[in-house]
Amino acid sequence: MTKSEYTLIENYMLKQMENADMAHDRHHILRVLNAALDIYKHEEKVDFDVLVAACLLHDIGREKQFEDLEKHCHAKIGGEMAYEFLLSIDWSKERALHVKDCIVSHRYRVNIPPETIEAKILFDADKLEVAGAIGIARTLMYSSPIKEPLYILDDDGNIITSGGGAEVSSFFQEYNYKLSKAHNSLFTKRAKEIAYERQKTAADFYKGLADEIKRNYENGVRAHLTFLS
């Protein structure tokens, strides 16, 4: 890939993502690309150009998805957009379709497993974004605009930790649904190594936050009983 071609693809990505949420901004895209290039060094027979294009373009369908979260899938939309764009800059149909397939299969919540090594690297590099401190920060950033709460308590004051991915969710549910399992869904050895390195950081934060919320609730209940007695 020439520098001018890279710039052309990057500029198209930036244009499509002008209104992207902050958890999926250009820094996210570049972190995914950087992680993919790290993984790339540990694999064989990888089409470098396809991988780079797929990384740069993998989230260009997000703005369309936000128009209707229930109907639209950014991976499917983005894959088609990437395909049409690459054809417009004289990529072959075969290689443009390869990039499309990588993008369509990169989403965790869609049961379309990646098949090629390029698709697997993109999937892994994107999933590393939900591991460790970065994963927690991005989850909290993403939760705000869609009005997901930090936590939900049951009638006994316990944090509800199951059911992530549902219509009504919270950080704790999302952590157990996705963040805590990030390392289990990866395909490449290098990505698994990185995920395991980050896992403890996320687990420590989760436990610390849960403990603080629990103590706050228990202390508040005791105080209310005192004041109201």
LOMAR-678461 format. One record per residue (C-alpha): residue in three letters; x, y, z. Coordinates in steps of 0.05 Angstrom, whole numbers, padded with zeros to 5 digits, always signed. Layout:
<sites>
ALAXYZ/...
</sites>
This chain:
<sites>
MET+00000+00000+00000/THR+00028+00067-00020/LYS+00027+00127+00026/SER-00022+00164-00019/GLU-00070+00104-00020/TYR-00067+00099+00056/THR-00082+00173+00062/LEU-00141+00166+00013/ILE-00172+00110+00054/GLU-00158+00145+00120/ASN-00190+00210+00096/TYR-00252+00172+00074/MET-00256+00139+00142/LEU-00249+00206+00178/LYS-00304+00237+00135/GLN-00352+00180+00149/MET-00338+00183+00224/GLU-00344+00258+00236/ASN-00403+00246+00282/ALA-00379+00182+00314/ASP-00387+00172+00389/MET-00323+00183+00428/ALA-00314+00109+00444/HIS-00308+00097+00369/ASP-00268+00158+00347/ARG-00206+00161+00304/HIS-00162+00142+00364/HIS-00201+00077+00370/ILE-00190+00063+00296/LEU-00115+00076+00302/ARG-00109+00033+00365/VAL-00143-00024+00328/LEU-00095-00014+00269/ASN-00035-00013+00315/ALA-00057-00076+00351/ALA-00070-00110+00284/LEU+00000-00092+00260/ASP+00029-00121+00324/ILE-00010-00186+00312/TYR+00009-00185+00238/LYS+00083-00193+00256/HIS+00068-00260+00289/GLU+00027-00289+00232/GLU+00043-00315+00163/LYS+00014-00303+00094/VAL-00027-00241+00113/ASP-00050-00193+00059/PHE-00023-00128+00089/ASP-00064-00081+00045/VAL-00129-00117+00059/LEU-00114-00118+00134/VAL-00098-00043+00137/ALA-00158-00023+00095/ALA-00204-00067+00138/CYS-00177-00037+00202/LEU-00185+00035+00178/LEU-00256+00023+00151/HIS-00285-00026+00202/ASP-00329+00025+00239/ILE-00351+00071+00182/GLY-00423+00045+00188/ARG-00432+00068+00260/GLU-00466+00134+00245/LYS-00519+00096+00205/GLN-00528+00046+00261/PHE-00543+00101+00311/GLU-00603+00121+00269/ASP-00637+00056+00291/LEU-00598+00011+00338/GLU-00648-00046+00331/LYS-00651-00048+00255/HIS-00581-00028+00233/CYS-00515-00066+00242/HIS-00454-00023+00232/ALA-00412-00082+00211/LYS-00458-00101+00153/ILE-00469-00028+00133/GLY-00395-00012+00139/GLY-00375-00073+00099/GLU-00418-00051+00040/MET-00394+00021+00045/ALA-00321-00002+00046/TYR-00333-00047-00014/GLU-00363+00008-00056/PHE-00309+00058-00036/LEU-00251+00011-00052/LEU-00281-00004-00120/SER-00283+00071-00132/ILE-00208+00077-00121/ASP-00194+00020-00169/TRP-00187-00039-00121/SER-00206-00106-00153/LYS-00274-00135-00136/GLU-00239-00195-00103/ARG-00197-00154-00055/ALA-00253-00104-00041/LEU-00298-00163-00024/HIS-00244-00190+00022/VAL-00243-00125+00061/LYS-00319-00126+00063/ASP-00319-00196+00092/CYS-00269-00176+00145/ILE-00312-00118+00167/VAL-00378-00157+00166/SER-00349-00210+00212/HIS-00313-00165+00262/ARG-00373-00151+00307/TYR-00377-00189+00373/ARG-00453-00189+00376/VAL-00465-00217+00306/ASN-00456-00292+00296/ILE-00414-00287+00233/PRO-00346-00317+00251/PRO-00285-00291+00215/GLU-00255-00341+00167/THR-00192-00311+00136/ILE-00130-00293+00175/GLU-00141-00219+00158/ALA-00212-00223+00186/LYS-00187-00259+00249/ILE-00134-00206+00261/LEU-00184-00150+00254/PHE-00233-00186+00300/ASP-00178-00195+00353/ALA-00150-00125+00347/ASP-00220-00096+00356/LYS-00236-00142+00415/LEU-00173-00120+00451/GLU-00208-00053+00455/VAL-00255-00083+00507/ALA-00199-00112+00549/GLY-00164-00079+00608/ALA-00167-00005+00626/ILE-00183+00016+00554/GLY-00242-00030+00552/ILE-00271-00002+00617/ALA-00260+00070+00595/ARG-00293+00059+00528/THR-00352+00021+00557/LEU-00366+00078+00605/MET-00359+00130+00549/TYR-00406+00091+00504/SER-00458+00082+00558/SER-00471+00156+00569/PRO-00501+00176+00501/ILE-00546+00115+00500/LYS-00566+00128+00573/GLU-00543+00062+00603/PRO-00534+00066+00679/LEU-00470+00049+00716/TYR-00508-00004+00756/ILE-00577-00030+00770/LEU-00597-00056+00839/ASP-00647-00110+00855/ASP-00698-00103+00911/ASP-00647-00126+00962/GLY-00594-00076+00942/ASN-00551-00125+00903/ILE-00519-00104+00838/ILE-00550-00140+00778/THR-00491-00170+00740/SER-00524-00214+00688/GLY-00563-00199+00625/GLY-00515-00154+00589/GLY-00531-00138+00517/ALA-00605-00132+00533/GLU-00647-00070+00519/VAL-00636-00046+00590/SER-00565-00057+00612/SER-00510-00028+00656/PHE-00435-00027+00662/PHE-00435-00087+00708/GLN-00479-00128+00661/GLU-00437-00108+00601/TYR-00373-00126+00637/ASN-00397-00197+00650/TYR-00429-00203+00582/LYS-00368-00180+00542/LEU-00309-00149+00577/SER-00293-00206+00625/LYS-00296-00256+00567/ALA-00255-00218+00516/HIS-00196-00265+00519/ASN-00240-00326+00507/SER-00264-00305+00438/LEU-00196-00288+00407/PHE-00165-00327+00350/THR-00091-00308+00349/LYS-00038-00326+00400/ARG-00010-00256+00403/ALA-00079-00224+00417/LYS-00091-00274+00472/GLU-00025-00255+00505/ILE-00044-00182+00504/ALA-00114-00195+00531/TYR-00088-00237+00589/GLU-00039-00182+00607/ARG-00097-00133+00612/GLN-00147-00178+00646/LYS-00124-00165+00718/THR-00130-00090+00711/ALA-00203-00096+00690/ALA-00220-00147+00743/ASP-00190-00105+00798/PHE-00230-00044+00776/TYR-00294-00084+00772/LYS-00285-00112+00842/GLY-00265-00045+00872/LEU-00325-00010+00841/ALA-00372-00064+00864/ASP-00345-00061+00935/GLU-00352+00015+00938/ILE-00424+00012+00914/LYS-00441-00044+00963/ARG-00412-00007+01022/ASN-00447+00057+01002/TYR-00514+00022+00999/GLU-00505-00015+01064/ASN-00482+00047+01101/GLY-00540+00086+01072/VAL-00591+00034+01094/ARG-00563+00035+01165/ALA-00566+00111+01166/HIS-00638+00112+01142/LEU-00658+00062+01195/THR-00626+00107+01248/PHE-00658+00171+01223/LEU-00726+00140+01214/SER-00729+00101+01279/
</sites>
